[in-house]
């Protein structure tokens, strides 16, 4: 019987294809078969285990060592292993870096199939200004793997987590990152062109695939606003839980203020504050397409602009309310000086 991937077309794997990799033991959870609940339309949810290191010397770039990343941390004395708290909940402090071993693992034998991986933090994590970067043992870079690196790897995966704006809480089983798998190099599956952009950007004449910021006023809680802002001078000590099934949802008004653009549709990005904005373009992704967004420049005009990265098939597609699509959300942090942001500025491609 032929292996299923012998008939695959190069590109992003869908839920069925990822399930087939799980069936042959290429993707596992703590040595057992990965639950189907972890599989999305075009990515795998990665979950934290109970193994956590507090990085006492700060963030440490991944290494191509054939040992696991955890072994590397302990050997070089770069972090201290922390026990699981009695209630199972880890509280992560701002501006400190932590590394969690992930419950999921990769079988190095998958390298022979020609599988590549690309990861990004989940959108809910970006909304609270937490940096979460995947480390695959054996790779000397963040956020992914290639067959050459995986072939010499233990297959262990870790997640580096650094809260910036808020204290946060996590526990074993929390998913902060998602992994997209490719059959063949991602570069070989890229599709561009005006025809595709017309499909994705319904009713908009876009030929370059770029996204821009929308500073029009929307009515939120009865007030006009074009952005959410967290003022760094008004600290909240309440840690935000990052697991999905938490019955006590944080109260938004404790953390956010509404901001309006001025009469010329400009918004001032204050130094060290954190903002949530939206794209002017509304995205409508057909079933056979998956999208990865990247910033033109992560430090445009003294700002850090971030988007979680993955737009999955069916996003904004055939909405029940009849709208042509759904805007993407940007997370923006001011750096050393204030910036006057203009409506319709181009940010992502």
C-alpha positions in Angstrom: 0.0 0.0 0.0 1.3 3.4 -1.0 2.0 6.1 1.6 -0.7 8.8 1.4 1.7 11.6 0.8 2.8 10.1 -2.5 -0.3 11.6 -4.1 -0.3 14.9 -2.3 0.2 18.2 -4.1 2.9 20.4 -2.6 1.6 23.0 -0.2 -0.1 23.5 3.1 -1.5 20.4 4.7 -5.2 20.2 5.5 -6.9 18.6 8.5 -7.1 15.2 6.8 -3.5 15.2 5.7 -2.3 16.2 9.2 -4.4 13.4 10.6 -2.7 10.9 8.3 0.7 12.0 9.7 -0.6 11.4 13.2 -1.8 7.9 12.2 1.7 6.8 11.3 3.2 8.4 14.4 4.9 11.4 12.9 3.1 13.8 15.2 2.4 12.7 18.8 1.3 14.1 22.1 3.5 12.8 25.0 4.2 9.6 23.1 0.6 8.8 22.2 -1.5 9.7 19.2 -2.4 13.3 18.9 -6.1 14.1 19.6 -8.1 15.3 16.7 -9.1 18.3 18.7 -5.6 19.6 18.1 -6.0 19.7 14.4 -7.5 22.8 12.7 -8.2 23.6 9.1 -4.6 24.2 8.3 -2.5 24.0 11.5 -1.8 22.0 14.6 -2.5 23.5 18.1 0.6 23.1 20.3 0.0 22.8 24.0 2.1 23.5 27.1 3.3 20.6 29.3 4.1 20.9 33.0 7.9 21.3 32.3 8.9 25.0 32.6 12.2 26.9 32.8 12.5 30.4 33.9 15.3 31.8 31.8 17.6 33.5 34.3 19.9 35.0 31.6 17.1 36.1 29.2 16.1 34.8 25.9 18.5 32.3 24.3 18.6 31.7 20.6 17.9 28.1 19.5 20.9 25.9 18.7 21.4 23.2 16.1 22.6 20.7 18.8 21.5 17.1 18.4 20.4 17.2 22.0 17.0 18.5 23.1 16.7 22.3 23.8 15.9 21.5 27.5 19.2 19.6 27.8 21.0 22.6 26.3 19.4 25.0 28.9 20.4 22.8 31.8 23.9 22.1 30.6 24.7 25.7 30.0 22.8 26.8 33.2 20.7 29.3 31.2 17.5 28.8 33.1 16.1 27.2 36.2 13.5 24.5 36.1 10.4 25.5 38.0 8.0 23.0 39.7 4.4 23.0 38.8 2.5 25.1 41.3 0.0 23.2 43.6 -3.0 24.5 41.7 -1.3 23.8 38.3 -1.3 27.4 37.3 1.9 29.2 36.3 2.0 33.0 36.7 4.3 34.7 34.2 5.7 38.1 35.0 6.2 40.9 32.5 9.5 41.3 30.8 10.7 37.9 31.9 11.3 35.0 29.6 10.1 31.4 30.2 10.5 28.2 28.2 7.9 25.4 28.3 8.4 22.0 26.9 5.5 21.2 24.6 3.3 18.1 25.0 3.6 17.5 21.2 6.6 16.0 19.5 7.8 15.3 16.0 9.2 12.0 14.7 12.5 12.7 12.9 11.5 10.1 10.4 9.0 12.7 9.0 12.0 14.5 7.4 12.2 11.8 4.7 8.7 12.7 3.5 9.8 16.3 2.9 7.7 18.0 5.5 8.4 21.6 6.5 6.9 23.4 9.5 6.1 27.1 10.1 4.7 28.4 13.4 3.2 31.5 14.9 1.6 32.6 18.1 -2.2 32.3 18.3 -4.1 35.5 17.7 -5.4 35.5 21.3 -1.8 35.6 22.6 -0.9 38.6 20.4 -3.9 40.5 21.7 -2.3 40.6 25.1 1.2 41.4 23.9 2.8 38.1 24.7 5.7 36.9 22.5 5.5 33.2 22.0 8.1 31.5 19.7 8.4 27.9 18.8 11.7 26.1 19.3 12.2 22.8 17.5 15.2 20.9 19.0 17.9 20.7 16.3 16.9 24.0 14.6 19.0 27.1 15.0 16.1 29.4 14.3 12.7 30.1 15.8 9.3 29.3 14.5 9.7 26.3 12.3 11.7 23.4 11.0 13.0 22.0 7.7 13.7 18.3 6.8 17.5 18.7 7.2 17.2 20.1 10.8 14.4 17.6 11.8 16.4 14.6 10.6 19.1 15.4 13.2 16.7 16.3 15.9 15.2 14.6 19.0 11.8 15.9 17.8 11.2 17.7 21.1 9.5 21.1 20.9 9.6 24.0 23.3 7.9 27.4 23.4 9.6 30.6 24.5 7.1 32.9 26.2 7.7 36.5 27.2 4.9 38.7 28.4 5.4 42.4 27.6 2.4 44.4 28.7 0.4 42.2 31.1 1.1 39.5 33.7 -0.5 36.3 32.4 -1.4 32.9 33.7 -1.0 29.5 31.9 -1.4 25.8 32.8 -0.6 22.5 31.2 -2.8 22.0 28.1 -2.9 25.8 27.3 -2.3 26.4 23.5 -0.3 29.5 22.7 1.1 28.5 19.4 0.1 26.8 16.2 2.2 24.9 13.7 1.4 24.9 10.0 2.9 21.9 8.0 3.9 21.9 4.3 4.5 19.1 1.9 7.6 20.5 0.2 9.2 23.9 0.8 6.8 26.7 1.6 8.4 28.8 -1.2 7.3 26.3 -3.8 3.6 26.7 -2.8 3.4 30.5 -2.8 0.6 31.8 -5.0 0.4 35.5 -5.9 -1.2 37.6 -8.6 -4.0 40.1 -9.2 -6.6 37.3 -9.8 -6.0 35.8 -6.4 -6.0 39.2 -4.6 -9.4 39.9 -6.2 -10.7 36.7 -4.7 -9.4 37.3 -1.2 -10.1 41.1 -1.2 -13.8 41.2 -2.2 -14.8 44.4 -4.0 -11.3 46.0 -3.6 -8.9 46.7 -6.4 -5.8 45.3 -4.9 -2.9 44.1 -7.0 -0.1 43.8 -4.5 -1.7 41.9 -1.6 -0.9 44.5 1.0 -2.9 45.4 4.0 -3.4 48.9 5.4 -4.7 50.4 8.7 -8.3 51.6 9.1 -8.7 54.6 11.4 -12.4 55.2 10.7 -14.6 55.5 13.8 -16.6 52.5 14.8 -19.3 52.6 17.5 -18.1 50.5 20.5 -20.2 50.5 23.7 -22.0 53.5 22.4 -18.7 55.5 21.8 -16.9 56.4 18.6 -13.4 54.7 18.5 -10.8 53.6 16.0 -8.5 51.7 18.3 -8.1 50.1 21.7 -5.1 51.3 23.8 -3.5 50.0 27.0 -1.8 52.9 28.8 1.5 51.6 30.3 1.3 54.3 33.1 -1.9 52.7 34.4 -0.6 49.3 35.6 -3.0 46.5 36.3 -1.5 43.8 38.6 -4.3 41.3 37.7 -2.8 38.4 35.7 -4.8 37.4 32.5 -5.5 33.7 32.1 -4.7 32.4 28.6 -6.6 29.2 28.4 -9.8 29.0 26.4 -12.2 27.4 28.9 -11.7 29.9 31.7 -15.2 30.7 33.1 -14.1 34.0 34.5 -13.3 36.2 31.5 -11.2 39.3 32.1 -13.2 42.6 32.1 -12.0 44.5 29.0 -12.5 47.9 30.6 -9.9 47.1 33.3 -7.2 46.9 30.6 -8.3 49.0 27.6 -9.3 52.5 26.7 -11.0 53.5 23.4 -9.1 56.0 21.2 -10.3 58.1 18.4 -8.5 59.4 15.3 -8.5 63.1 14.9 -10.3 65.2 12.2 -7.5 64.4 9.7 -7.8 60.7 10.4 -4.5 60.5 12.3 -3.8 58.6 15.6 -0.9 59.3 17.9 0.9 56.1 19.0 2.4 56.9 22.4 5.7 55.6 23.5 5.5 52.2 25.4 1.7 52.0 25.0 0.0 49.0 23.3 -2.7 49.3 20.7 -5.2 47.1 18.9 -6.2 48.3 15.4 -7.8 46.7 12.3 -7.2 46.5 8.6 -9.1 48.5 6.1 -9.3 45.4 3.8 -11.8 42.7 4.6 -10.4 39.3 4.0 -12.3 36.4 2.4 -10.3 33.2 2.1 -11.5 30.4 -0.2 -11.4 26.8 1.1 -8.3 25.9 -0.9 -6.1 28.8 0.2 -4.1 29.5 3.4 -2.4 32.8 4.0 0.6 33.9 5.9 1.0 37.7 6.6 4.3 39.3 7.3 5.2 42.9 8.3 6.9 45.1 5.6 9.2 46.2 8.5 8.7 45.3 12.1 10.0 48.7 13.3 8.1 51.0 11.0 8.3 54.5 12.4 9.4 53.5 15.9 6.6 51.0 16.3 6.5 47.3 16.5 3.6 45.9 14.3 2.5 42.4 14.7 -0.1 40.1 13.4 -0.4 36.4 14.4 0.5 35.5 10.9 -1.9 32.7 9.8 -5.2 33.3 8.0 -6.9 29.9 7.7 -9.2 28.6 4.9 -12.8 29.8 5.2 -11.8 32.9 7.2 -14.4 35.6 6.4 -15.8 33.4 3.6 -19.5 33.5 2.9 -20.5 35.3 6.1 -24.1 34.8 7.3 -24.5 38.6 7.7 -23.6 39.1 4.0 -20.4 41.1 4.6 -17.7 40.5 2.0 -15.1 39.5 4.5 -13.5 40.1 7.9 -10.8 42.6 8.8 -7.5 41.4 10.3 -6.4 42.8 13.7 -3.0 44.4 14.2 -1.1 44.6 17.5 1.0 47.8 17.7 3.5 48.9 20.4 5.1 52.3 20.5 8.9 52.4 21.1 11.1 55.3 22.1 9.1 58.2 20.6 5.5 59.0 19.7 4.3 58.4 16.2 1.5 60.1 14.2 -0.2 57.3 12.3 -2.2 58.1 9.2 -5.3 56.3 8.0 -4.7 53.8 5.1 -1.0 53.4 5.8 0.3 50.2 4.3 1.6 47.7 6.9 1.5 44.0 5.8 1.9 41.9 2.7 
